[in-house]
């Protein structure tokens, strides 16, 4: 599956984002760094035309803005209409009742190919007790492979739960990724950027668990490499972009710490 990164660079998929205003620039740059093309929109007027041309679609609720709530819903439905891979990032779903209500509405009315969140967010939408504050999850080394598989099976989608260990499941197969760095949680937007990386792979090769895992793995490996050559979170963020840009299949295969079951 490591060769999928070469497919992204070859195909240069167009990844459409309806995303977090705090991290929108970082999401655009990380998409470029992996070899895809980012496109950002908050427009109803171009909704159908732009989604019909996109390779994949990201819907990220991190910045709750009244004007965008129905837009997210319409974008998800339009992605379904045109059979575009669509990813939901329910940022901070446990933080407020409105975030929960929006996420419930999106999941009930849109068929998402991937739902990506931190462990607390995924546990929450799956009906398990999560441990989070604001939009952040409390870190844990707990092996939640079975929980993630159950949530994926129940929701009939690919689930990604990020943290010290990343877990990905389609309800049948579960992939555990142990790459990463503590510094990733010190920089705002690394979770959102992971969603962009996953969508870049989806846009290039279609919906499958290996493509989703490669998005998470790319962030984990790049984070590890960035931590080796930084003096703090500012230089870490720069090195993170540099290392995503310089990733290839050989490097990912050599450095990956993946368990599949």
C-alpha positions in Angstrom: 0.0 0.0 0.0 3.0 2.3 0.4 3.2 2.9 -3.4 -0.1 4.8 -3.1 1.8 8.0 -2.3 3.2 7.9 -5.9 -0.3 7.6 -7.2 -1.2 10.9 -5.4 1.8 12.7 -6.9 1.0 11.3 -10.4 -2.7 12.0 -10.4 -2.7 15.3 -8.5 -6.3 14.9 -7.2 -8.4 18.0 -6.6 -9.3 18.0 -2.9 -12.3 20.3 -2.1 -12.4 21.6 1.5 -15.4 23.0 3.5 -13.2 23.4 6.5 -12.0 25.0 9.7 -11.2 28.7 9.2 -8.4 28.4 11.9 -6.4 25.9 9.9 -7.5 26.4 6.3 -4.1 27.7 5.1 -2.3 24.7 6.7 -4.8 22.3 5.1 -4.2 23.8 1.7 -0.4 23.7 2.1 -0.3 20.1 3.4 -2.5 19.0 0.5 0.0 20.6 -1.9 2.9 19.0 0.0 1.6 15.5 -0.5 1.1 16.1 -4.2 -2.6 16.9 -4.4 -4.3 20.2 -5.3 -6.4 22.0 -2.6 -9.5 24.0 -3.3 -11.4 25.9 -0.5 -15.0 27.1 -0.7 -17.8 28.5 1.4 -20.1 29.3 -1.5 -23.6 28.0 -2.1 -23.5 29.5 -5.6 -20.7 27.2 -7.0 -21.6 24.2 -4.8 -22.8 21.8 -7.6 -20.3 22.9 -10.2 -17.3 22.7 -7.9 -18.2 19.4 -6.3 -18.8 17.8 -9.8 -15.2 18.7 -10.6 -13.6 17.7 -7.3 -11.7 14.4 -6.7 -12.7 14.2 -3.0 -14.5 16.4 -0.5 -13.6 17.3 3.2 -16.2 18.6 5.6 -14.7 19.9 8.8 -16.9 21.5 11.5 -14.1 23.0 13.5 -15.2 26.6 13.1 -18.9 26.6 14.0 -20.4 29.4 11.9 -24.2 29.8 11.5 -23.9 30.7 7.8 -22.0 27.5 7.0 -24.1 24.9 8.8 -26.5 24.2 6.0 -23.7 24.6 3.5 -21.9 21.6 5.1 -25.0 19.5 4.8 -25.7 20.5 1.1 -22.0 19.9 0.3 -22.2 16.4 1.7 -25.4 15.6 -0.2 -23.9 16.9 -3.4 -20.8 14.8 -2.9 -23.1 11.8 -2.6 -25.0 12.8 -5.8 -21.7 12.9 -7.8 -20.2 9.8 -6.0 -17.3 11.7 -4.7 -15.4 10.4 -1.7 -16.4 12.5 1.3 -14.7 12.7 4.7 -16.3 14.2 7.9 -14.1 15.6 10.6 -16.5 16.3 13.6 -14.1 18.6 15.5 -15.1 19.1 19.1 -18.4 17.2 18.7 -18.5 16.6 22.4 -17.8 20.2 23.3 -21.3 21.7 22.8 -24.9 20.6 22.1 -24.9 22.4 18.8 -21.8 20.6 17.5 -23.4 17.3 18.5 -26.7 18.2 16.8 -24.9 19.3 13.6 -22.8 16.1 13.5 -25.9 13.9 14.1 -27.7 15.7 11.2 -24.7 15.3 8.9 -24.3 11.6 9.7 -28.0 10.9 9.3 -28.4 12.7 6.0 -25.1 12.2 4.3 -23.3 8.9 3.4 -19.7 9.6 4.6 -16.9 7.3 3.2 -14.7 8.3 6.1 -15.2 9.8 9.5 -12.0 11.0 11.1 -11.5 12.4 14.6 -9.4 12.2 17.7 -10.1 9.3 20.0 -12.5 11.3 22.2 -14.5 12.5 19.2 -14.8 9.1 17.7 -15.8 7.4 21.0 -18.4 10.1 21.5 -20.1 9.7 18.2 -19.9 5.9 18.6 -21.8 6.1 21.9 -18.8 5.4 24.1 -17.6 7.7 26.9 -14.8 9.9 25.6 -12.1 11.9 27.5 -11.8 15.3 25.9 -11.8 19.1 26.6 -12.7 21.8 24.0 -11.6 20.2 20.7 -8.8 18.2 22.2 -8.6 14.6 23.4 -6.7 13.5 26.5 -3.8 11.3 25.4 -4.0 7.5 26.1 -2.1 4.4 25.2 -5.3 2.3 25.4 -5.7 -0.2 22.6 -9.2 0.6 21.2 -9.0 -1.6 18.1 -12.2 -3.5 19.0 -14.1 -0.3 19.9 -13.1 1.3 16.6 -14.1 -1.8 14.6 -17.5 -1.9 16.4 -18.1 1.8 15.6 -17.1 1.3 11.9 -19.4 -1.7 11.6 -22.3 0.0 13.2 -21.9 3.2 11.2 -21.0 1.4 7.9 -18.1 3.6 7.1 -14.3 3.8 7.6 -13.4 5.2 11.0 -10.2 6.9 11.9 -9.3 7.7 15.5 -6.1 9.6 15.9 -4.0 9.9 19.0 -0.7 8.6 20.4 -1.7 5.5 18.4 -3.9 5.9 15.3 -6.7 3.3 14.7 -8.4 2.8 11.4 -11.2 0.3 10.7 -13.8 -0.5 8.1 -15.6 -2.8 10.4 -13.8 -5.9 9.1 -10.1 -5.0 9.0 -8.4 -2.8 11.6 -5.1 -1.0 11.2 -3.1 0.3 14.1 -0.4 2.9 13.4 2.2 3.7 16.1 4.1 6.4 14.2 3.9 10.0 15.4 5.4 12.6 17.8 4.2 14.3 21.0 4.8 17.6 19.2 1.9 16.9 16.8 -0.6 17.8 19.5 1.2 21.0 20.3 0.5 22.5 16.9 -3.1 23.6 16.0 -4.5 21.9 13.0 -2.5 18.7 12.7 -5.7 16.7 13.0 -7.4 18.8 10.3 -4.3 18.4 8.1 -4.5 14.6 8.6 -8.0 14.8 7.1 -6.6 16.6 4.1 -3.9 14.0 3.6 -6.5 11.2 3.8 -8.7 13.0 1.3 -5.7 13.4 -1.0 -5.3 9.6 -1.1 -9.0 9.0 -1.5 -9.1 11.4 -4.4 -6.2 9.6 -6.1 -7.1 5.9 -5.6 -10.7 5.8 -4.4 -12.2 4.6 -1.1 -10.4 1.8 0.7 -8.9 1.3 4.1 -5.3 1.2 2.8 -5.7 4.7 1.2 -7.1 6.0 4.5 -4.3 4.4 6.5 -1.7 6.0 4.2 -3.1 9.4 5.0 -2.7 8.9 8.7 0.7 7.2 8.3 2.0 10.1 6.2 1.3 12.5 9.1 2.8 10.1 11.6 6.0 9.5 9.8 6.5 13.1 8.8 5.8 14.1 12.4 8.5 11.8 13.7 11.0 13.1 11.2 10.2 16.7 11.9 10.7 16.2 15.6 14.3 15.1 14.9 15.2 18.5 13.4 13.4 21.2 15.3 14.0 23.6 18.1 10.3 24.1 19.2 6.8 24.1 17.8 7.5 26.8 15.2 10.3 25.0 13.5 8.5 21.7 14.0 5.6 23.0 11.9 8.0 24.1 9.1 9.8 20.7 9.2 6.4 18.9 9.2 5.6 20.5 5.9 9.1 19.8 4.5 8.9 16.1 5.5 5.4 15.6 4.0 6.7 17.1 0.8 9.7 14.7 0.8 7.8 11.5 1.6 8.0 8.6 -0.8 7.0 4.9 -0.7 10.5 3.7 0.3 10.6 6.0 3.3 7.1 5.2 4.4 7.7 1.5 4.2 11.0 1.7 6.0 9.7 3.8 8.9 6.1 2.6 9.3 5.1 0.8 12.5 1.8 -0.8 11.4 -0.3 -3.7 12.7 -3.1 -5.1 10.6 -5.7 -7.4 12.0 
